[in-house]
């Protein structure tokens, strides 16, 4: 598994958690984290 794959998985996990939590603020933060992980994965792929 590459680092990009790892961060992509973390993004997916954060999105799933965002859908599962009841607290809207927590959900919003998890969605933001998911997007940050996704962007980081893209940057890693572009570097290699």
Protein Blocks (a to p, Z undefined) as FASTA:
>chain_A
ZZklmmmmmmmmmmmmmmmpmblklmmmmmmmmmmmmmmmmmmmmmZZ
